[in-house]
Amino acid sequence: MNRYDFQKLAGIRIEEAKILLRNGRYEGCYYLSGYVVECAFKACIAKLTKRYDFPDKSLLQGAYTHDLTQLLRMAKLEAARDTELERDREFQLNWYVVKEWREQSRYELPGKQQAEGLFNAVADRKHGVFRWIKQHW
């Protein structure tokens, strides 16, 4: 997997999540919405590796996680996120929704409200987390 692969996957997954939401498949929508953010952060992490350089061991180990807060840290985007939180109140609310997503959600049964909330927090074109991450990949 490379940076481009993660970017492409994030784009595909957001479209799939939208289709699932429209069709009342809230469980899949919820899971894929969080997975969009995971893939987007991994694209940012891939951007940090330099061609022909041997990657730092901690970067490699830390990148193999599904924890969005840890991926944010690995992508070195905490300061940029903090700036965006201060600048944009709606982004702040969206971030607080998104950061609660866990890989284990694939085993949960979220309802319509929870799925819509996460999808909108990720996909909002002006204040969404995915939009913000794409500025950094």
Short mmCIF file of the C-alpha atoms (twelve columns), coordinates in Angstrom:
data_MODEL
# 
_entry.id   MODEL 
# 
loop_
_atom_site.group_PDB 
_atom_site.id 
_atom_site.type_symbol 
_atom_site.label_atom_id 
_atom_site.label_alt_id 
_atom_site.label_comp_id 
_atom_site.label_asym_id 
_atom_site.label_seq_id 
_atom_site.Cartn_x 
_atom_site.Cartn_y 
_atom_site.Cartn_z 
_atom_site.pdbx_PDB_model_num 
ATOM 1   C CA . MET A 1   0.000   0.000  0.000  1 
ATOM 2   C CA . ASN A 2   1.217   3.475  -0.783 1 
ATOM 3   C CA . ARG A 3   -0.067  7.000  -0.248 1 
ATOM 4   C CA . TYR A 4   -2.064  6.983  -3.463 1 
ATOM 5   C CA . ASP A 5   -3.720  3.669  -2.525 1 
ATOM 6   C CA . PHE A 6   -4.854  5.072  0.825  1 
ATOM 7   C CA . GLN A 7   -6.159  8.252  -0.833 1 
ATOM 8   C CA . LYS A 8   -8.106  6.220  -3.365 1 
ATOM 9   C CA . LEU A 9   -9.489  3.878  -0.695 1 
ATOM 10  C CA . ALA A 10  -10.662 6.807  1.421  1 
ATOM 11  C CA . GLY A 11  -12.533 8.231  -1.565 1 
ATOM 12  C CA . ILE A 12  -14.112 4.895  -2.385 1 
ATOM 13  C CA . ARG A 13  -15.136 4.241  1.221  1 
ATOM 14  C CA . ILE A 14  -16.828 7.638  1.639  1 
ATOM 15  C CA . GLU A 15  -18.956 6.937  -1.428 1 
ATOM 16  C CA . GLU A 16  -19.814 3.469  -0.140 1 
ATOM 17  C CA . ALA A 17  -20.745 4.898  3.255  1 
ATOM 18  C CA . LYS A 18  -23.067 7.402  1.543  1 
ATOM 19  C CA . ILE A 19  -24.779 4.606  -0.389 1 
ATOM 20  C CA . LEU A 20  -25.200 2.535  2.763  1 
ATOM 21  C CA . LEU A 21  -26.660 5.498  4.663  1 
ATOM 22  C CA . ARG A 22  -29.159 6.221  1.873  1 
ATOM 23  C CA . ASN A 23  -30.244 2.583  1.943  1 
ATOM 24  C CA . GLY A 24  -30.703 2.292  5.688  1 
ATOM 25  C CA . ARG A 25  -27.605 0.148  6.247  1 
ATOM 26  C CA . TYR A 26  -26.451 2.144  9.250  1 
ATOM 27  C CA . GLU A 27  -24.036 -0.418 10.650 1 
ATOM 28  C CA . GLY A 28  -21.896 -0.473 7.516  1 
ATOM 29  C CA . CYS A 29  -22.169 3.278  7.040  1 
ATOM 30  C CA . TYR A 30  -20.902 3.895  10.553 1 
ATOM 31  C CA . TYR A 31  -17.962 1.537  10.225 1 
ATOM 32  C CA . LEU A 32  -16.914 2.761  6.778  1 
ATOM 33  C CA . SER A 33  -17.194 6.418  7.792  1 
ATOM 34  C CA . GLY A 34  -14.562 5.876  10.463 1 
ATOM 35  C CA . TYR A 35  -12.491 3.794  8.097  1 
ATOM 36  C CA . VAL A 36  -12.385 6.762  5.691  1 
ATOM 37  C CA . VAL A 37  -10.593 8.780  8.363  1 
ATOM 38  C CA . GLU A 38  -8.226  5.903  9.106  1 
ATOM 39  C CA . CYS A 39  -7.244  5.599  5.425  1 
ATOM 40  C CA . ALA A 40  -6.849  9.365  5.086  1 
ATOM 41  C CA . PHE A 41  -4.518  9.527  8.091  1 
ATOM 42  C CA . LYS A 42  -2.512  6.616  6.716  1 
ATOM 43  C CA . ALA A 43  -2.096  8.541  3.440  1 
ATOM 44  C CA . CYS A 44  -0.670  11.409 5.504  1 
ATOM 45  C CA . ILE A 45  1.682   9.040  7.312  1 
ATOM 46  C CA . ALA A 46  2.845   7.598  3.982  1 
ATOM 47  C CA . LYS A 47  3.618   11.151 2.864  1 
ATOM 48  C CA . LEU A 48  6.111   11.419 5.740  1 
ATOM 49  C CA . THR A 49  8.279   8.611  4.401  1 
ATOM 50  C CA . LYS A 50  10.985  9.680  2.043  1 
ATOM 51  C CA . ARG A 51  11.947  7.690  -0.988 1 
ATOM 52  C CA . TYR A 52  14.944  5.453  -0.341 1 
ATOM 53  C CA . ASP A 53  15.040  6.288  3.379  1 
ATOM 54  C CA . PHE A 54  14.663  3.514  5.872  1 
ATOM 55  C CA . PRO A 55  11.518  4.406  7.878  1 
ATOM 56  C CA . ASP A 56  11.696  5.021  11.600 1 
ATOM 57  C CA . LYS A 57  10.712  1.902  13.564 1 
ATOM 58  C CA . SER A 58  8.236   3.773  15.781 1 
ATOM 59  C CA . LEU A 59  6.521   5.201  12.700 1 
ATOM 60  C CA . LEU A 60  6.161   1.748  11.205 1 
ATOM 61  C CA . GLN A 61  4.816   0.116  14.343 1 
ATOM 62  C CA . GLY A 62  2.514   2.984  15.227 1 
ATOM 63  C CA . ALA A 63  1.005   3.190  11.761 1 
ATOM 64  C CA . TYR A 64  -0.382  -0.339 12.009 1 
ATOM 65  C CA . THR A 65  -3.246  0.717  14.241 1 
ATOM 66  C CA . HIS A 66  -6.875  1.657  13.829 1 
ATOM 67  C CA . ASP A 67  -6.812  4.230  16.639 1 
ATOM 68  C CA . LEU A 68  -7.609  7.568  15.010 1 
ATOM 69  C CA . THR A 69  -6.004  9.644  17.755 1 
ATOM 70  C CA . GLN A 70  -2.777  7.668  17.461 1 
ATOM 71  C CA . LEU A 71  -2.863  7.948  13.658 1 
ATOM 72  C CA . LEU A 72  -3.336  11.717 13.987 1 
ATOM 73  C CA . ARG A 73  -0.197  11.806 16.136 1 
ATOM 74  C CA . MET A 74  1.736   9.550  13.739 1 
ATOM 75  C CA . ALA A 75  0.759   11.830 10.844 1 
ATOM 76  C CA . LYS A 76  2.183   14.769 12.832 1 
ATOM 77  C CA . LEU A 77  -1.076  16.676 12.495 1 
ATOM 78  C CA . GLU A 78  -1.877  17.413 16.138 1 
ATOM 79  C CA . ALA A 79  -0.818  21.070 15.963 1 
ATOM 80  C CA . ALA A 80  -2.729  21.595 12.704 1 
ATOM 81  C CA . ARG A 81  -5.790  19.907 14.224 1 
ATOM 82  C CA . ASP A 82  -5.563  22.126 17.306 1 
ATOM 83  C CA . THR A 83  -5.398  25.222 15.115 1 
ATOM 84  C CA . GLU A 84  -8.444  24.043 13.168 1 
ATOM 85  C CA . LEU A 85  -10.318 23.289 16.406 1 
ATOM 86  C CA . GLU A 86  -9.769  26.878 17.547 1 
ATOM 87  C CA . ARG A 87  -10.618 28.354 14.153 1 
ATOM 88  C CA . ASP A 88  -13.736 26.362 13.264 1 
ATOM 89  C CA . ARG A 89  -16.356 25.505 15.901 1 
ATOM 90  C CA . GLU A 90  -18.239 23.154 13.562 1 
ATOM 91  C CA . PHE A 91  -15.022 21.259 12.783 1 
ATOM 92  C CA . GLN A 92  -14.467 21.002 16.524 1 
ATOM 93  C CA . LEU A 93  -17.853 19.354 17.004 1 
ATOM 94  C CA . ASN A 94  -17.182 17.034 14.068 1 
ATOM 95  C CA . TRP A 95  -13.773 16.038 15.428 1 
ATOM 96  C CA . TYR A 96  -15.311 15.115 18.781 1 
ATOM 97  C CA . VAL A 97  -17.737 12.784 17.002 1 
ATOM 98  C CA . VAL A 98  -15.079 11.230 14.759 1 
ATOM 99  C CA . LYS A 99  -12.484 10.593 17.472 1 
ATOM 100 C CA . GLU A 100 -14.921 8.258  19.245 1 
ATOM 101 C CA . TRP A 101 -14.947 5.791  16.327 1 
ATOM 102 C CA . ARG A 102 -13.232 2.477  17.020 1 
ATOM 103 C CA . GLU A 103 -12.349 -0.461 14.823 1 
ATOM 104 C CA . GLN A 104 -14.580 -2.584 17.051 1 
ATOM 105 C CA . SER A 105 -17.589 -0.663 15.733 1 
ATOM 106 C CA . ARG A 106 -17.805 -3.255 12.976 1 
ATOM 107 C CA . TYR A 107 -19.264 -5.540 15.642 1 
ATOM 108 C CA . GLU A 108 -21.785 -2.963 16.884 1 
ATOM 109 C CA . LEU A 109 -25.238 -2.056 15.665 1 
ATOM 110 C CA . PRO A 110 -25.456 1.731  15.522 1 
ATOM 111 C CA . GLY A 111 -28.766 3.257  14.577 1 
ATOM 112 C CA . LYS A 112 -29.663 5.896  12.039 1 
ATOM 113 C CA . GLN A 113 -28.818 8.866  14.259 1 
ATOM 114 C CA . GLN A 114 -25.374 7.559  15.168 1 
ATOM 115 C CA . ALA A 115 -24.546 6.622  11.557 1 
ATOM 116 C CA . GLU A 116 -25.747 9.960  10.189 1 
ATOM 117 C CA . GLY A 117 -23.834 11.805 12.887 1 
ATOM 118 C CA . LEU A 118 -20.538 10.120 12.091 1 
ATOM 119 C CA . PHE A 119 -21.015 10.243 8.335  1 
ATOM 120 C CA . ASN A 120 -21.814 13.957 8.424  1 
ATOM 121 C CA . ALA A 121 -18.883 14.684 10.761 1 
ATOM 122 C CA . VAL A 122 -16.573 12.954 8.295  1 
ATOM 123 C CA . ALA A 123 -18.110 14.063 4.995  1 
ATOM 124 C CA . ASP A 124 -19.238 17.660 5.634  1 
ATOM 125 C CA . ARG A 125 -17.786 19.616 2.702  1 
ATOM 126 C CA . LYS A 126 -17.041 22.780 4.715  1 
ATOM 127 C CA . HIS A 127 -16.296 21.544 8.225  1 
ATOM 128 C CA . GLY A 128 -15.751 17.792 7.883  1 
ATOM 129 C CA . VAL A 129 -12.783 15.854 9.148  1 
ATOM 130 C CA . PHE A 130 -12.140 14.181 5.788  1 
ATOM 131 C CA . ARG A 131 -12.025 17.564 4.037  1 
ATOM 132 C CA . TRP A 132 -9.506  18.778 6.606  1 
ATOM 133 C CA . ILE A 133 -7.250  15.712 6.343  1 
ATOM 134 C CA . LYS A 134 -7.226  15.945 2.550  1 
ATOM 135 C CA . GLN A 135 -5.560  19.346 2.878  1 
ATOM 136 C CA . HIS A 136 -2.566  17.575 4.422  1 
ATOM 137 C CA . TRP A 137 -2.141  14.471 2.310  1 
# 
